[in-house]
Each structure stands twice: as structure tokens, then as C-alpha cells.
């Protein structure tokens, strides 16, 4: 079902047009089984570039450095991780509401996520043992990430009339962490001294990140240094008014649920994790 008429998508397309992006291939739509995604306006042929998003639309650490947070990031020691910089910016912009220039994009982001780290402990306890262990590791990692953010977030108090403890709450940073973890594309950035040595490779790509995953498709996706656009080229054809998919990688369903919050039907990479005391064996799923 076409959703391009909805106010949030009208505002998003206006916002993207102001940043030099107009798409003639895809429109937002709702699909049974996958929910919100992008639908082809016309038939797409093999090898065609289905979307080319200008650098001006990407949300990266460059965006953070150019913002009001830039001076705080630059002087903070020890240097922030690129991930914490992105998450802090997302929370601050969401808190800004109508004042945020990123509001049209923030409005179409999920309000909640279904990764195991977001689930109640009693729900996690129902997961298979190997996945349950991974989910607990993920929760500990996010809790440590939140704890590591405290001092830097407190330094931002001059920017807010409200207490930063309320602005940068655990739930707010969890939402931001999930947003980056589930939606970012790979765009390598040059190393800056104001960031830690962790790879600076995450970029949020408005509109493009509406594309859903299918393990059965192949695409080529990368940042084009010549056009300064993030481009996706399909390796298969797609008929008019069909959902257009990309592939997030050759992930089994445990990895998909852990990192993205969903599982894929008829996943050729599916496997079953079997715990046997001291060891863990992998068996290919038969279906």
C-alpha cells in the first residue's frame, strides 16, 4: 500500500529535495510480512542504480563535528568513540523537537526496537539458550556504553535547560544505539584526533534505510567518491510496484534477531545452535 501521501513522508521528501536528492525509482509503502519499505515506481533492470543519496543527506561524525556538539567533542579527553558521538547527537536532536533541522528524518525513525536488548528479561528468558547468552552479552555491552557516556553528557549541561540526566537517559541512549546499530550503512571516514581509535564507519542514510532485508537478493552498495553519493546497484530485476529489497549480509536468523530485531523466512543461511556442555556445534537447518 502506497504511503507516500502521509505527512511524515511528504515532509521527508521536501527535506531531501532541499539537500539535492529526488528519487524517481522508489516510493514508501507498506507490505504484508515486512511492514514499511520501499516500492518500485517502474520496472528495475539488473545492474541499475536504484538509489543515489548525496553526502549532504548522510548523518555521520562529520555532521556531529559541524554541529553545536563539535566544540564539546573536540576538547573531550579521552576522545569519544564515533558511536557515542553519533548517539549523543541523535538524542540531542530528538530532544530539540521542532527546532531540529533533522526532524523530518527523526520523525520516520522507529520509536521502539525489537532487538533482544530492548526486550524485558522475562521475554529474553524464553529465547533459546545460545541466543539468550548473546542477548545478555549485548545488554551488558549497552549498559557499559551508557555508563561510559555519563561524564561527557554531563559536560553538555550548558546546552540544555533541562537536566542532562533526563535528556540522556538510558532509554534515550538505548534508542539511539539501536538506531545506529540497525540502520547505519558503511562509509569509512578518515581518522580524527578528536575520536578514539575505533573504526569510524557508520552513516545514517535517510530514506535509503527504509529498504528491507531479503537474503535472496544481491546488491552492490558503497559510497561513490566521484559522485559523493551513497549508491545501491541491484544485481537482479524488479517488477513495477514490487517491494525493493537489499541484503544486510549473509546472516543466520540468530544474528538477524540479535542485531536487527527480526528473522527471515526461508533464510538460506539459517542454522541451529546446539549446546552440549563444553562445546557448541552448528548444524545447517533443513527448513
C-alpha positions as CSV (number, residue, x, y, z in Angstrom):
1,X,0.0,0.0,0.0
2,X,1.4,3.4,-1.1
3,X,2.3,5.6,1.9
4,X,3.9,8.5,0.1
5,X,0.8,10.6,0.8
6,X,1.4,10.5,4.6
7,X,2.5,13.8,6.1
8,X,5.8,12.5,7.5
9,X,6.9,11.2,4.1
10,X,5.9,14.4,2.4
11,X,8.0,16.4,4.8
12,X,10.9,13.9,4.4
13,X,10.9,14.2,0.7
14,X,10.8,18.0,0.9
15,X,13.8,17.8,3.3
16,X,15.6,15.5,1.0
17,X,14.9,17.8,-2.0
18,X,16.5,20.7,-0.1
19,X,19.6,18.5,0.2
20,X,19.7,17.8,-3.6
21,X,18.0,14.4,-3.6
22,X,15.0,13.5,-5.6
23,X,14.1,9.8,-6.2
24,X,12.2,8.7,-9.2
25,X,12.6,4.9,-8.7
26,X,11.1,4.3,-5.2
27,X,8.2,5.3,-3.0
28,X,7.4,4.4,0.6
29,X,4.8,1.7,1.0
30,X,3.5,-0.9,3.5
31,X,3.8,-4.6,2.7
32,X,2.4,-7.7,4.3
33,X,5.1,-9.6,6.2
34,X,7.8,-6.9,6.1
35,X,5.8,-3.8,7.0
36,X,7.1,-0.4,5.9
37,X,9.6,-0.4,3.0
38,X,10.2,1.0,-0.5
39,X,8.3,0.1,-3.6
40,X,9.4,0.4,-7.2
41,X,7.6,3.0,-9.3
42,X,8.8,1.3,-12.5
43,X,10.4,-1.9,-13.5
44,X,14.1,-2.0,-12.4
45,X,16.6,-3.8,-14.5
46,X,19.6,-5.8,-13.4
47,X,22.7,-3.5,-12.7
48,X,20.6,-0.4,-12.3
49,X,21.4,2.2,-9.6
50,X,18.2,2.1,-7.6
51,X,19.1,4.9,-5.2
52,X,21.9,7.5,-5.1
53,X,21.9,9.5,-1.8
54,X,24.0,12.6,-1.7
55,X,26.6,13.0,1.0
56,X,24.7,16.1,2.2
57,X,21.9,13.7,3.3
58,X,24.1,11.4,5.4
59,X,24.3,11.7,9.1
60,X,27.9,11.0,10.1
61,X,30.5,12.1,12.6
62,X,31.2,15.0,10.2
63,X,27.6,16.1,11.0
64,X,28.4,16.0,14.7
65,X,31.6,17.9,14.4
66,X,29.9,20.7,12.4
67,X,27.1,20.9,14.9
68,X,26.9,22.7,18.3
69,X,28.3,19.5,19.8
70,X,31.5,19.8,17.8
71,X,33.4,22.0,20.3
72,X,32.5,19.7,23.2
73,X,33.6,16.6,21.2
74,X,36.9,18.2,20.1
75,X,38.0,19.1,23.7
76,X,36.9,16.0,25.4
77,X,39.5,13.6,26.8
78,X,39.9,10.8,26.5
79,X,38.4,11.0,23.0
80,X,34.9,9.9,22.4
81,X,34.1,6.8,20.3
82,X,32.5,7.7,16.9
83,X,29.5,5.6,18.0
84,X,29.0,7.7,21.2
85,X,29.2,10.9,19.2
86,X,26.5,9.7,16.8
87,X,24.2,8.5,19.6
88,X,24.6,11.8,21.6
89,X,23.8,13.8,18.5
90,X,20.7,11.7,17.8
91,X,19.4,12.1,21.4
92,X,20.1,15.8,21.4
93,X,18.3,16.4,18.1
94,X,15.3,14.3,19.1
95,X,15.1,16.3,22.3
96,X,15.2,19.5,20.2
97,X,11.9,18.6,18.6
98,X,10.7,21.2,16.1
99,X,13.9,23.1,16.4
100,X,16.0,20.2,14.9
101,X,16.9,20.5,11.2
102,X,16.9,16.7,11.2
103,X,13.3,16.5,12.4
104,X,11.8,15.1,9.1
105,X,14.2,12.2,9.3
106,X,13.8,11.7,13.1
107,X,10.0,11.5,12.6
108,X,10.1,8.4,10.5
109,X,12.6,6.5,12.6
110,X,11.1,3.7,14.8
111,X,10.0,4.8,18.2
112,X,11.0,1.4,19.7
113,X,13.1,-1.5,18.6
114,X,12.7,-5.3,18.9
115,X,16.4,-6.3,19.4
116,X,16.8,-8.6,22.4
117,X,18.5,-5.7,24.3
118,X,15.1,-3.9,24.2
119,X,13.1,-6.9,25.5
120,X,12.0,-7.5,29.0
121,X,14.2,-10.0,30.9
122,X,11.2,-12.5,31.2
123,X,10.9,-12.4,27.4
124,X,14.7,-12.9,26.9
125,X,14.5,-15.9,29.3
126,X,12.2,-17.6,26.7
127,X,14.8,-17.5,23.9
128,X,17.0,-20.5,23.0
129,X,20.0,-20.8,25.3
130,X,22.7,-19.8,22.8
131,X,20.7,-16.7,21.8
132,X,19.8,-15.9,25.4
133,X,23.6,-15.8,26.2
134,X,24.2,-13.5,23.3
135,X,21.3,-11.3,24.3
136,X,22.7,-10.9,27.8
137,X,26.2,-10.1,26.4
138,X,24.5,-7.4,24.3
139,X,22.7,-5.9,27.2
140,X,25.9,-5.7,29.2
141,X,27.7,-4.1,26.3
142,X,24.9,-1.4,26.0
143,X,24.9,-0.8,29.8
144,X,28.7,-0.3,29.7
145,X,28.2,2.1,26.8
146,X,25.7,4.1,28.7
147,X,27.9,4.2,31.8
148,X,30.8,5.4,29.6
149,X,28.6,8.3,28.3
150,X,27.8,9.8,31.7
151,X,30.7,12.3,32.1
152,X,30.6,13.6,28.5
153,X,26.8,14.0,28.6
154,X,27.2,16.0,31.9
155,X,29.6,18.3,30.1
156,X,26.7,19.3,27.8
157,X,24.6,20.8,30.5
158,X,25.2,24.4,29.2
159,X,23.3,23.4,26.1
160,X,20.1,22.3,27.9
161,X,17.7,24.0,30.3
162,X,16.6,20.5,31.4
163,X,18.9,18.3,33.5
164,X,21.1,16.2,31.1
165,X,20.4,13.1,33.2
166,X,16.8,13.3,31.9
167,X,17.8,14.2,28.3
168,X,20.4,11.5,28.0
169,X,18.6,8.8,30.0
170,X,19.3,5.1,29.5
171,X,16.2,4.6,27.4
172,X,17.1,7.6,25.2
173,X,20.7,6.3,24.5
174,X,19.4,2.8,24.0
175,X,17.1,4.1,21.3
176,X,20.0,5.9,19.7
177,X,22.3,2.9,19.9
178,X,19.6,0.7,18.3
179,X,19.0,3.3,15.6
180,X,22.7,3.3,14.6
181,X,23.1,-0.5,15.1
182,X,20.1,-1.5,13.0
183,X,20.1,1.3,10.3
184,X,23.6,2.5,9.6
185,X,25.4,1.9,6.3
186,X,29.2,1.5,5.9
187,X,31.0,4.7,5.0
188,X,34.7,4.8,6.0
189,X,35.8,8.2,7.4
190,X,39.3,9.4,7.9
191,X,40.7,9.2,11.4
192,X,40.4,12.3,13.5
193,X,42.3,13.0,16.7
194,X,39.0,14.1,18.5
195,X,37.7,10.5,18.2
196,X,39.0,7.2,19.7
197,X,40.7,4.6,17.6
198,X,37.5,2.7,17.0
199,X,36.5,2.5,13.3
200,X,34.5,5.5,12.1
201,X,32.4,3.7,9.6
202,X,28.7,4.3,10.5
203,X,26.5,6.6,8.5
204,X,22.7,7.0,8.8
205,X,21.1,7.3,5.4
206,X,17.6,8.8,5.4
207,X,15.1,7.3,3.0
208,X,17.6,4.7,1.9
209,X,17.3,3.0,5.3
210,X,13.6,2.2,4.5
211,X,14.8,-0.7,2.3
212,X,14.2,-4.0,3.9
213,X,16.3,-7.1,4.0
214,X,15.9,-10.2,1.9
215,X,18.6,-13.0,2.0
216,X,17.7,-13.9,-1.6
217,X,18.8,-10.7,-3.3
218,X,22.2,-9.3,-4.2
219,X,23.1,-5.7,-4.4
220,X,26.3,-3.6,-4.6
221,X,26.3,-0.8,-2.1
222,X,29.1,1.7,-1.5
223,X,29.9,5.4,-1.2
224,X,30.9,6.7,-4.6
225,X,33.9,9.0,-4.2
226,X,33.4,10.6,-7.6
227,X,29.7,11.5,-7.3
228,X,29.9,11.9,-3.5
229,X,26.8,9.8,-3.1
230,X,26.0,6.5,-1.4
231,X,24.7,4.3,-4.2
232,X,22.9,1.0,-4.3
233,X,23.0,-1.0,-7.5
234,X,20.8,-4.1,-7.9
235,X,22.1,-7.3,-9.2
236,X,18.6,-8.5,-10.1
237,X,15.5,-7.1,-11.8
238,X,12.4,-6.0,-10.0
239,X,8.9,-5.5,-11.5
240,X,6.9,-2.4,-11.1
241,X,5.1,-1.9,-7.8
242,X,7.0,-4.7,-6.1
243,X,8.9,-4.2,-2.8
244,X,12.6,-3.5,-3.4
245,X,15.0,-5.3,-1.1
246,X,18.6,-5.2,-0.2
247,X,20.7,-7.8,1.7
248,X,22.2,-6.8,5.0
249,X,24.6,-9.7,4.7
250,X,24.7,-13.5,4.8
251,X,23.3,-13.6,8.3
252,X,21.6,-16.5,10.1
253,X,18.4,-15.8,12.0
254,X,20.1,-15.6,15.3
255,X,22.3,-12.8,14.0
256,X,19.4,-11.0,12.4
257,X,17.3,-11.1,15.6
258,X,20.2,-10.0,17.7
259,X,21.4,-7.1,15.5
260,X,18.2,-6.1,13.7
261,X,15.3,-7.4,15.7
262,X,13.7,-9.7,13.1
263,X,14.1,-13.1,11.5
264,X,13.9,-14.0,7.8
265,X,11.6,-16.7,6.4
266,X,13.3,-19.2,4.1
267,X,16.7,-18.0,5.1
268,X,19.4,-20.0,3.2
269,X,21.9,-19.0,5.9
270,X,19.7,-20.4,8.7
271,X,21.4,-22.7,11.2
272,X,20.6,-24.2,14.6
273,X,22.9,-23.6,17.6
274,X,23.1,-26.7,19.8
275,X,24.8,-26.5,23.2
276,X,26.4,-29.7,24.5
277,X,28.1,-28.9,27.8
278,X,31.6,-27.7,26.9
279,X,31.1,-27.2,23.2
280,X,28.7,-25.7,20.7
281,X,28.1,-27.2,17.3
282,X,26.4,-25.7,14.2
283,X,24.1,-27.7,12.0
284,X,22.6,-26.4,8.8
285,X,18.8,-26.1,9.1
286,X,16.7,-28.2,6.8
287,X,14.0,-25.8,6.5
